[in-house]
Amino acid sequence: MSAQAEPAGASGPAAAVAGTAGSAGPEVVGGPAVGTRRRVRSFSLVAGGLIVALIIVTALVALIWTPYPALAVDPAGRLAGSSGAHLLGTDQYGRDVLSRLMSGARITLYTGFISVLVATAVGIPAGLVAALYGGVVGQAVLRLTDILYGFPALLAAIALSAALGASTTTAMIAIGVAYIPVFVRVTRANALGVLASEYVMAARAYGRRPWAIVRRHVLPNIATTIVVQMCLLFSLAILAEAALDYLGLGTRPPAPSWGSMLQQAQGYLHSDPALSLWPGLAVFVVVLGFSLLGDGLAELFDVRARR
Protein backbone atom coordinates (compact mmCIF):
# COMPACT_ATOMS: atom_id res chain seq x y z
CA MET A 1 0.00 0.00 0.00
CA SER A 2 2.88 2.36 0.76
CA ALA A 3 4.29 1.69 -2.72
CA GLN A 4 1.03 2.86 -4.29
CA ALA A 5 0.94 6.05 -2.20
CA GLU A 6 4.56 7.02 -2.89
CA PRO A 7 4.03 8.74 -6.33
CA ALA A 8 1.66 11.24 -4.75
CA GLY A 9 4.32 12.48 -2.32
CA ALA A 10 6.64 15.43 -2.89
CA SER A 11 9.76 13.43 -2.08
CA GLY A 12 11.38 10.43 -3.69
CA PRO A 13 13.49 9.61 -6.74
CA ALA A 14 10.84 10.67 -9.26
CA ALA A 15 10.50 14.10 -7.68
CA ALA A 16 14.28 14.53 -7.60
CA VAL A 17 14.59 13.68 -11.31
CA ALA A 18 11.70 15.99 -12.17
CA GLY A 19 13.28 18.82 -10.19
CA THR A 20 16.61 18.32 -11.90
CA ALA A 21 15.03 18.28 -15.35
CA GLY A 22 12.94 21.33 -14.61
CA SER A 23 15.94 23.33 -13.39
CA ALA A 24 18.07 22.42 -16.43
CA GLY A 25 15.77 24.08 -18.98
CA PRO A 26 16.14 27.73 -17.93
CA GLU A 27 19.94 27.40 -17.67
CA VAL A 28 20.20 26.32 -21.32
CA VAL A 29 17.76 28.89 -22.69
CA GLY A 30 19.19 31.80 -20.73
CA GLY A 31 22.84 30.78 -20.85
CA PRO A 32 25.61 33.31 -21.55
CA ALA A 33 26.35 31.91 -25.03
CA VAL A 34 22.75 32.42 -26.17
CA GLY A 35 22.70 35.93 -24.75
CA THR A 36 25.96 36.82 -26.51
CA ARG A 37 24.72 35.53 -29.86
CA ARG A 38 21.48 37.45 -29.41
CA ARG A 39 23.36 40.69 -28.70
CA VAL A 40 25.65 40.20 -31.71
CA ARG A 41 22.65 39.47 -33.93
CA SER A 42 20.82 42.54 -32.67
CA PHE A 43 23.88 44.75 -33.23
CA SER A 44 24.38 43.55 -36.81
CA LEU A 45 20.71 43.93 -37.66
CA VAL A 46 20.24 47.34 -36.02
CA ALA A 47 23.55 48.84 -37.17
CA GLY A 48 23.13 47.56 -40.72
CA GLY A 49 19.53 48.74 -40.88
CA LEU A 50 20.45 52.23 -39.64
CA ILE A 51 23.31 52.61 -42.13
CA VAL A 52 21.18 51.41 -45.04
CA ALA A 53 18.30 53.67 -44.00
CA LEU A 54 20.66 56.66 -43.76
CA ILE A 55 22.06 56.03 -47.25
CA ILE A 56 18.58 55.60 -48.74
CA VAL A 57 17.37 58.83 -47.12
CA THR A 58 20.45 60.65 -48.42
CA ALA A 59 19.81 59.40 -51.96
CA LEU A 60 16.15 60.45 -51.77
CA VAL A 61 17.03 63.89 -50.46
CA ALA A 62 19.57 64.29 -53.29
CA LEU A 63 16.72 63.91 -55.78
CA ILE A 64 15.27 67.26 -54.72
CA TRP A 65 18.08 69.09 -52.88
CA THR A 66 21.86 69.29 -52.56
CA PRO A 67 23.89 72.15 -51.06
CA TYR A 68 25.17 73.02 -54.54
CA PRO A 69 24.48 71.65 -58.03
CA ALA A 70 26.60 68.53 -58.35
CA LEU A 71 28.03 69.61 -61.73
CA ALA A 72 28.50 73.31 -60.91
CA VAL A 73 32.12 74.37 -61.59
CA ASP A 74 33.85 77.18 -59.68
CA PRO A 75 37.51 77.58 -60.79
CA ALA A 76 38.11 80.28 -58.19
CA GLY A 77 37.21 77.90 -55.34
CA ARG A 78 39.08 74.76 -56.48
CA LEU A 79 40.66 72.48 -53.87
CA ALA A 80 39.18 74.47 -51.00
CA GLY A 81 39.27 72.82 -47.61
CA SER A 82 36.36 72.18 -45.28
CA SER A 83 34.53 75.35 -44.33
CA GLY A 84 31.08 76.67 -43.53
CA ALA A 85 30.39 77.16 -47.23
CA HIS A 86 31.68 73.70 -48.25
CA LEU A 87 31.53 71.20 -45.39
CA LEU A 88 33.73 68.63 -47.17
CA GLY A 89 35.62 71.06 -49.38
CA THR A 90 35.75 71.26 -53.17
CA ASP A 91 37.47 69.19 -55.84
CA GLN A 92 39.96 70.19 -58.54
CA TYR A 93 37.20 71.89 -60.53
CA GLY A 94 35.66 73.75 -57.60
CA ARG A 95 32.68 71.39 -57.33
CA ASP A 96 31.21 70.81 -53.88
CA VAL A 97 32.28 67.38 -52.62
CA LEU A 98 29.28 66.88 -50.31
CA SER A 99 26.83 67.59 -53.13
CA ARG A 100 28.61 65.11 -55.39
CA LEU A 101 28.63 62.45 -52.67
CA MET A 102 24.89 62.88 -52.14
CA SER A 103 24.21 62.62 -55.88
CA GLY A 104 26.59 59.66 -56.11
CA ALA A 105 24.56 57.80 -53.45
CA ARG A 106 21.59 57.88 -55.81
CA ILE A 107 23.61 56.43 -58.70
CA THR A 108 25.26 53.81 -56.48
CA LEU A 109 22.01 52.51 -54.96
CA TYR A 110 20.25 52.52 -58.31
CA THR A 111 23.06 50.56 -59.95
CA GLY A 112 23.19 48.04 -57.10
CA PHE A 113 19.41 47.59 -57.11
CA ILE A 114 19.20 46.96 -60.86
CA SER A 115 22.21 44.63 -60.74
CA VAL A 116 20.66 42.46 -58.03
CA LEU A 117 17.32 42.58 -59.86
CA VAL A 118 18.96 41.27 -63.04
CA ALA A 119 20.73 38.51 -61.11
CA THR A 120 17.55 37.40 -59.30
CA ALA A 121 15.31 37.65 -62.39
CA VAL A 122 17.52 35.12 -64.18
CA GLY A 123 19.11 33.16 -61.36
CA ILE A 124 16.01 32.28 -59.32
CA PRO A 125 13.95 30.82 -62.22
CA ALA A 126 17.02 28.94 -63.51
CA GLY A 127 17.67 27.48 -60.05
CA LEU A 128 14.02 26.42 -59.72
CA VAL A 129 14.11 24.71 -63.14
CA ALA A 130 17.30 22.86 -62.21
CA ALA A 131 15.80 21.68 -58.91
CA LEU A 132 12.35 20.81 -60.27
CA TYR A 133 13.28 18.86 -63.39
CA GLY A 134 16.81 17.63 -62.77
CA GLY A 135 18.17 15.20 -65.33
CA VAL A 136 19.40 16.66 -68.61
CA VAL A 137 17.68 20.00 -68.06
CA GLY A 138 19.11 20.42 -64.59
CA GLN A 139 22.61 19.44 -65.69
CA ALA A 140 22.46 21.85 -68.63
CA VAL A 141 21.56 24.72 -66.28
CA LEU A 142 24.34 23.77 -63.90
CA ARG A 143 26.95 23.53 -66.66
CA LEU A 144 26.03 26.97 -67.98
CA THR A 145 26.24 28.25 -64.43
CA ASP A 146 29.69 26.69 -64.01
CA ILE A 147 30.90 28.49 -67.14
CA LEU A 148 29.85 31.84 -65.68
CA TYR A 149 31.11 30.87 -62.24
CA GLY A 150 34.53 30.01 -63.66
CA PHE A 151 35.25 33.70 -64.20
CA PRO A 152 35.72 36.03 -61.22
CA ALA A 153 32.71 38.32 -60.90
CA LEU A 154 34.66 41.53 -61.36
CA LEU A 155 36.60 40.13 -64.33
CA ALA A 156 33.37 39.05 -66.04
CA ALA A 157 31.87 42.48 -65.44
CA ILE A 158 34.98 44.16 -66.87
CA ALA A 159 34.88 41.95 -69.99
CA LEU A 160 31.19 42.67 -70.61
CA SER A 161 31.63 46.38 -70.00
CA ALA A 162 34.57 46.48 -72.40
CA ALA A 163 32.53 44.65 -75.06
CA LEU A 164 29.36 46.77 -74.75
CA GLY A 165 30.99 50.10 -73.96
CA ALA A 166 31.30 52.02 -70.72
CA SER A 167 28.04 53.36 -69.29
CA THR A 168 25.87 53.09 -66.19
CA THR A 169 23.50 50.68 -67.97
CA THR A 170 26.37 48.47 -69.06
CA ALA A 171 27.74 48.38 -65.51
CA MET A 172 24.34 47.32 -64.13
CA ILE A 173 23.95 44.52 -66.69
CA ALA A 174 27.55 43.35 -66.30
CA ILE A 175 27.37 43.12 -62.51
CA GLY A 176 23.96 41.43 -62.64
CA VAL A 177 25.16 38.78 -65.12
CA ALA A 178 28.28 38.15 -63.05
CA TYR A 179 26.19 37.28 -59.96
CA ILE A 180 23.61 35.07 -61.68
CA PRO A 181 25.45 31.83 -60.71
CA VAL A 182 25.21 32.68 -57.02
CA PHE A 183 21.40 32.86 -57.11
CA VAL A 184 21.17 29.72 -59.28
CA ARG A 185 23.14 27.69 -56.76
CA VAL A 186 21.43 29.10 -53.66
CA THR A 187 17.94 28.68 -55.14
CA ARG A 188 18.58 25.14 -56.37
CA ALA A 189 20.11 23.94 -53.09
CA ASN A 190 17.26 25.29 -50.95
CA ALA A 191 14.54 24.22 -53.39
CA LEU A 192 15.84 20.62 -53.41
CA GLY A 193 15.50 20.51 -49.62
CA VAL A 194 11.89 21.69 -49.78
CA LEU A 195 10.98 19.37 -52.66
CA ALA A 196 12.18 16.38 -50.62
CA SER A 197 9.87 17.18 -47.70
CA GLU A 198 6.87 15.06 -46.81
CA TYR A 199 4.24 17.73 -47.40
CA VAL A 200 5.51 18.27 -50.96
CA MET A 201 5.33 14.51 -51.57
CA ALA A 202 1.77 14.61 -50.27
CA ALA A 203 0.97 17.48 -52.64
CA ARG A 204 2.35 15.47 -55.56
CA ALA A 205 0.30 12.44 -54.55
CA TYR A 206 -2.75 14.68 -54.41
CA GLY A 207 -2.10 15.59 -58.05
CA ARG A 208 -0.89 19.16 -57.69
CA ARG A 209 1.12 20.40 -60.68
CA PRO A 210 4.89 21.00 -60.32
CA TRP A 211 4.82 24.78 -60.74
CA ALA A 212 1.84 25.04 -58.41
CA ILE A 213 3.98 23.27 -55.80
CA VAL A 214 6.79 25.73 -56.47
CA ARG A 215 4.47 28.70 -56.06
CA ARG A 216 2.67 27.41 -52.97
CA HIS A 217 5.39 25.54 -51.08
CA VAL A 218 8.90 26.13 -52.44
CA LEU A 219 9.01 29.91 -52.90
CA PRO A 220 7.54 30.80 -49.46
CA ASN A 221 10.06 28.52 -47.76
CA ILE A 222 13.15 29.80 -49.58
CA ALA A 223 12.14 33.49 -49.67
CA THR A 224 14.01 34.40 -46.48
CA THR A 225 17.24 32.84 -47.76
CA ILE A 226 16.88 34.70 -51.05
CA VAL A 227 16.32 38.02 -49.26
CA VAL A 228 19.44 37.51 -47.14
CA GLN A 229 21.47 36.64 -50.23
CA MET A 230 20.16 39.75 -51.98
CA CYS A 231 21.39 41.96 -49.12
CA LEU A 232 24.83 40.37 -49.15
CA LEU A 233 25.19 40.59 -52.93
CA PHE A 234 23.92 44.16 -52.91
CA SER A 235 27.07 45.13 -51.01
CA LEU A 236 29.25 43.24 -53.49
CA ALA A 237 27.43 44.86 -56.42
CA ILE A 238 28.09 48.33 -54.98
CA LEU A 239 31.76 47.47 -54.57
CA ALA A 240 31.94 46.13 -58.13
CA GLU A 241 30.19 49.24 -59.46
CA ALA A 242 32.72 51.49 -57.74
CA ALA A 243 35.57 49.39 -59.18
CA LEU A 244 34.15 49.61 -62.70
CA ASP A 245 33.72 53.38 -62.38
CA TYR A 246 37.28 53.68 -61.09
CA LEU A 247 38.54 51.77 -64.13
CA GLY A 248 36.48 53.93 -66.49
CA LEU A 249 34.14 51.09 -67.48
CA GLY A 250 31.04 52.29 -65.65
CA THR A 251 29.43 55.68 -65.16
CA ARG A 252 31.29 58.26 -67.20
CA PRO A 253 32.43 61.64 -65.83
CA PRO A 254 31.27 64.24 -65.04
CA ALA A 255 28.47 62.17 -63.46
CA PRO A 256 29.13 62.11 -59.68
CA SER A 257 29.73 58.42 -59.06
CA TRP A 258 31.91 57.46 -56.12
CA GLY A 259 34.24 55.29 -58.19
CA SER A 260 34.93 58.04 -60.71
CA MET A 261 35.46 60.51 -57.86
CA LEU A 262 38.14 58.19 -56.49
CA GLN A 263 39.76 57.89 -59.91
CA GLN A 264 39.88 61.66 -60.39
CA ALA A 265 41.24 62.25 -56.87
CA GLN A 266 44.22 59.89 -57.17
CA GLY A 267 46.36 62.64 -58.67
CA TYR A 268 45.88 64.75 -55.53
CA LEU A 269 46.75 62.21 -52.85
CA HIS A 270 49.70 64.27 -51.61
CA SER A 271 48.28 67.78 -51.98
CA ASP A 272 44.68 67.07 -50.91
CA PRO A 273 44.16 63.50 -49.59
CA ALA A 274 40.62 64.33 -48.41
CA LEU A 275 39.44 64.20 -52.04
CA SER A 276 39.95 60.44 -52.07
CA LEU A 277 39.04 59.96 -48.40
CA TRP A 278 35.38 60.97 -48.68
CA PRO A 279 34.28 58.78 -51.65
CA GLY A 280 36.33 55.86 -50.33
CA LEU A 281 34.70 56.22 -46.93
CA ALA A 282 31.26 56.39 -48.56
CA VAL A 283 31.84 53.11 -50.41
CA PHE A 284 33.14 51.48 -47.22
CA VAL A 285 30.14 52.58 -45.13
CA VAL A 286 27.54 51.42 -47.67
CA VAL A 287 29.20 48.04 -48.18
CA LEU A 288 29.52 47.62 -44.41
CA GLY A 289 25.86 48.53 -43.89
CA PHE A 290 24.47 46.00 -46.37
CA SER A 291 26.89 43.32 -45.12
CA LEU A 292 25.80 43.84 -41.51
CA LEU A 293 22.15 43.85 -42.54
CA GLY A 294 22.57 40.59 -44.46
CA ASP A 295 24.44 38.93 -41.57
CA GLY A 296 21.83 40.09 -39.07
CA LEU A 297 18.95 38.78 -41.17
CA ALA A 298 20.74 35.47 -41.76
CA GLU A 299 21.31 34.92 -38.02
CA LEU A 300 17.78 36.04 -37.19
CA PHE A 301 16.11 33.66 -39.64
CA ASP A 302 18.48 30.85 -38.67
CA VAL A 303 17.55 31.17 -34.99
CA ARG A 304 13.83 31.18 -35.84
CA ALA A 305 14.29 28.06 -37.98
CA ARG A 306 16.08 26.22 -35.15
CA ARG A 307 13.33 27.19 -32.71
N, C-alpha and C positions, 0 to 999 in steps of 0.2 A: 504493500500500500504506500509505503514511503517513497518507493521508486516512481510510482505514478504521480505523486504530488510534487516531486522535485522540479519538473520543468516550470511550474508556476512560480517558483521562488526567484528572488533577485540574485541569489548567489549560485555558484556552481561553475563547472567548466564551460557550459554553453554560454552563460552570461559573460564570462571572462573573454571568450572568443569573440562574442558579439561586440563587447566594449572595445576590444583591440581593433576589430575591423572598422567600427564606426569612427574611432579616433584617427585611423590612417588616412581616410578620405580627405579631410580638410588640409592635412599636411601636404599632400600631393598637389591639390588644386591651388593652394595658396603659397607654394614653395617659392624660394628666392629666384630660382631659374625661370619659372613662369612669369614672375613679376618683371624680371629684367627683360625678357623677350617682349613682354607687352609694352614696356616703356620704349624700347628700341623701335618697335613697330609704330607706336604712336608718334614718336619723333620723326621718323621717315615720312609717314603719311602727312602729318601736319606741316612739317617744314617744306616738303615737296609741293603740297597743295598751296601753301602761301606764296612760294616763289612763282609757281605757274600762274596763279591768280594775278600776281603783281605784273608779270610780263604781259598777260592778256589784257589787263586794264591799260597798261602803257601803250600797247599797240592800238587799242580802241580809241584812246585819247588822241593818239597821233593822227587818226583819221580826220579829226576836226580841229586840232590845235597842236602847235609846237611853238616854243619860244621865238624861233625865227624860221623862215622858209628853209627847208633842208637843202635846197640848191642855190640859195642866195649867196653870191660871192662878194667879198669885201676885201680888196687887196690891201687897203690901209690897215686892216686889223688882223692880218695873217699871223699865225703862230702866237696868238695872244694867250697868256696864261689864264688860270681860273680867276674870275672876278665876279662882281655883282651883275655885270651885263652878260657875261658868258660863264656860267657855273663850271663848265668843264673845259673852257678855253675854245680856241678856234684852230682849224687845220691850216695847211699850207696855202689854201685859197681864201682864207678868212671866213669859212663856213662854220657855223656854230656846231660844235661836236655833240652837245646834248640833243639838239634837234635832229641831227643825223642818226644818232643812236635810237631815238624814239621812232623815227621813220623806218630804220632798219629792223626794229622789232616786228613791225607789220610784215615786211618782206620775209623775214626769217620764219615766223610762225605760219605764214601762208604757204611757203615752200615746203616746210615740214609736214603740214597737214595734207597737202595734195600728194606728197611723196608717199606717206603712209596710206592714204586712200587708194593710190594706184596699186601699192603692194597688197593691200587687203582685198581689193576688188578682183585681183587675179589669183592671189595665193590661196585665199580661203576656198573658193569654188574648186580650184585644182586639188587641194588637199582633201576635200570632201569626196570628189570623184575617185581619187586614188584609194581612199578608205572604203568607199561604198562598193566599188566594183572589183578592185584588186585585179589579179590575173594580168593579162596583156595590157589592159588600159592603165592599171595602177603602175605597172613597171615602166610603161612609156612616160607617164607623168614624172615618176621618180628619176628616170634617166635624164629627162630634160632639166629637171631641177638640179641634178648633179652637175650638169654642164654649166649652168649659171653659178652654182655654188663653188665651182672650181676656181673661179676668179674672185679675188678680193673685192669687196663691195665698192670701195673707193676707186680701184682700178677699173672696174666695169663701168662705173659712172663716168670716169674720165674718158674712156674709150667711146662711150655713146655720145658724150658731149662734144668730143672732137669730131665725131662723124656727122652729127646733126647741126653743129654750130653752137657757139656760146650764147646762151640766153637764159632767163629765169625759167621759162617753160621747159627748155631742154634739161636744165638741172633737176627740175621736179620729176620729169619722166625718167631720167637716168638713175636718180636715187631710188625711185619707186621700183624700177625693174631690178635693181641690184638687190633689193630686200625681199623680192618675191619668194625665193627659196626658203627663207626663214618661216614665213607664214604657211607655206605648203607643208613643211615638216611638222610644225607645231599643230596645225589643224589635223593632219592625218593621224599623228600619234594619239591625240586626245579623242578623235572621233572613233578610232579603232577600239579604245577602251570602253566607250559608251555603247558601240554596236555589239560588243560581246556581253553586255549585261543581260540579266534575265528578263527585265521588262521589255527590252527591245525584241528579244526572242519571242516573248508573248505577243507583241504587236505584229510580228511577222506571221506567227501562227494564226492570228486573227484575220490576216489577209490585208494588212495595211501596206500601201505601196512604199517603195524605198525612199523616195524623196519626201513623202509625207512623214516618214519616221525621222528623216533628217531635220525637217522643219519643226516637228513637235517634240522630239526627244534629244537629238544630237546638238543642235545649235544652242538651245537654252543651257545645256550642261557644259558646253565649252566656251560660252560667251565670256565668262570672267577671265579665263586664261587668255583669250584673244585680246581683251581690253588691256590686261597687264602687259602683254607683248607689244601692243600698240604704243603704250606709254614709253616702254624701254627703247623701242625702235624710233620713236619720235626724237629722242635725244640724240641717237646716232645719225638720224637724217639731218638734224640741225648742224651737227658737227661736219657731216659730209658736205652740206650746202656751203658752209663757211670755207671749207677746204677748196671746193670748186671755184668759189668766188675769188679766193686768194690766188688761185692758179690762172685766173682769167677765163675759166670755162663755165662760169655761171652768170649771175647778174652783171651786166656791163656798167662801168662808170658812165655818167656821174650818179647813178642810182645809189642811194645810201645803204648798201648792204654791209654787214659787219665784216665779212671776209674781204671785200674790196677795200674797206677802210683800213684793215690790217696791212694789205698789200701796199697801199699808198703811203702808209706811215713808216714802212721799214727803212726808208731813206733818211728818217729823222730820229732814229733811235738814240743817237748821241746828243743831238741838240734839243729834242723835245720828246722824251720817252713816253710822256703821257698820251701822245697821239695813238700809240699802239696799245697802251695799257687799258684804255676804256673799252674799245671793241673786243679785245681779248677777254677782259673781265666779263663783258656781257655774254659772250659765247659760253664761258665757263659757268656762269650762274644759271643760264637757261638749261644747259646740259645737266648740271647738277640737280636742278629742280625736277626735271622730268625723270631722271634716274631715281631720285628719292621717292617720287610719287609712284613709280612702277614697283620699286622694292616694297614700299609700304602696302600697296594693294596686293602684291603677291603674298606677303606674309599674312595679311588680314584674311584673304580668301583661303589660304592654306590652313590657318587655325580654325576657321569655320568648317572646312571640310573634315578636319580631324575630329572636331566635336560632333 
